[in-house]
Structures are given as structure tokens and as C-alpha cells.
């Protein structure tokens, strides 16, 4: 099957469905160890021009894996996801998403981007994924 036909096929099966992409936001207290805690989610739907992110910092979980973690600094750093703090403002939603989910070697990272098809609302899909992957 030609990949160009895939969106039309999805619309035939579920006309209200939306293709989306999501990535998990991770806190990596010691990059050299590669251990991480899922602390948030970022999700984008290009067709709806929709982008949402949410972060949940669980102090006790973070302190369990890294007792010396500076939670106050972490809270300030994760603001870049909620503010969409990127160098060039006014980019299309998909480019903002790509910027925020680009691979980094830092204490804040994102998982690889994953695609999905929302047959429910994007908000409901986001909430379900957030519960499954972060909470």
C-alpha cells in the first residue's frame, strides 16, 4: 500500500479519527547512567494544529532514584515544555513539536516520537496516555 493513501484509508474507517504523535518527557538525573523517570507527555496533531504538554513532578519518585536531585531547578527547566520555549517563535505546530522532542544529551529528554490514531477526542487520548505513561 502506498503511504500516501494511508490517511484516506483511516478517514474511511474512522472519519473523525486524528493522526497524532507523542513523546514521553523524561528526567535523567545522571545522563551517564541512562536511568530516567517519566515526568511528562507532549502530544501533537498536525491536522488539528493541536499541541499539548503536561508535566507531573513526583518528588518522592525522583528522590528515590536520585537523592541529590534539585527539584526546584527541575521545576524551572520543565517550564520550556509548557511555554513552548524555543528560539524561533511562530513556527507551525509540527515544527515546534519537532524542536521540543529533538534528541538531547541533558537531564531533560524525550522518548522517540510515537504515532497514534485518536478515535476519541485528542484531549481524552492525551489524558489516557498521560495516565498510562506518567502517573
HUWO-V903134 format. One record per pair of residues at least 24 apart in sequence whose C-alpha atoms are under 8 Angstrom apart, sorted by sequence separation. I is the first residue (numbers start at 1). J is the second residue. D is the distance in whole Angstrom. If there is no record, write none. Layout:
[[I | J | D] [I | J | D]]
This chain:
[[20 | 44 | 6] [21 | 45 | 7] [37 | 61 | 8] [20 | 45 | 4] [37 | 62 | 7] [19 | 45 | 6] [20 | 46 | 7] [18 | 45 | 7] [19 | 46 | 8] [54 | 81 | 8] [19 | 47 | 8] [53 | 81 | 6] [54 | 82 | 7] [18 | 47 | 7] [53 | 82 | 6] [18 | 48 | 8] [25 | 55 | 8] [78 | 108 | 8] [77 | 108 | 8] [29 | 66 | 7] [42 | 81 | 8] [29 | 69 | 7] [51 | 93 | 7] [49 | 92 | 8] [50 | 93 | 7] [49 | 93 | 6] [49 | 94 | 8] [51 | 97 | 7] [46 | 93 | 7] [46 | 94 | 6] [44 | 93 | 7] [45 | 94 | 8] [44 | 94 | 7] [44 | 97 | 7] [43 | 97 | 8] [42 | 97 | 8] [31 | 105 | 7] [31 | 106 | 7] [31 | 107 | 6] [30 | 107 | 7] [23 | 101 | 7] [28 | 106 | 7] [29 | 107 | 6] [56 | 134 | 7] [28 | 107 | 4] [56 | 135 | 7] [27 | 107 | 6] [28 | 108 | 6] [26 | 107 | 8] [27 | 108 | 5] [28 | 109 | 7] [26 | 108 | 6] [27 | 109 | 7] [25 | 108 | 7] [26 | 109 | 5] [43 | 126 | 7] [25 | 109 | 6] [26 | 110 | 6] [25 | 110 | 4] [26 | 111 | 7] [24 | 110 | 5] [25 | 111 | 7] [23 | 110 | 6] [24 | 111 | 5] [23 | 111 | 5] [24 | 112 | 8] [41 | 129 | 8] [23 | 112 | 6] [41 | 130 | 6] [23 | 113 | 5] [40 | 130 | 7] [22 | 113 | 5] [23 | 114 | 6] [21 | 113 | 6] [22 | 114 | 5] [21 | 114 | 5] [22 | 115 | 7] [41 | 134 | 7] [21 | 115 | 4] [22 | 116 | 8] [40 | 134 | 6] [20 | 115 | 6] [21 | 116 | 6] [38 | 133 | 7] [39 | 134 | 6] [19 | 115 | 7] [20 | 116 | 5] [38 | 134 | 5] [19 | 116 | 6] [20 | 117 | 6] [19 | 117 | 5] [20 | 118 | 7] [18 | 117 | 6] [19 | 118 | 6] [17 | 117 | 6] [18 | 118 | 5] [17 | 118 | 5] [18 | 119 | 7] [17 | 119 | 5] [16 | 119 | 7] [17 | 120 | 7] [18 | 122 | 8] [14 | 119 | 7] [24 | 133 | 7] [24 | 134 | 8]]
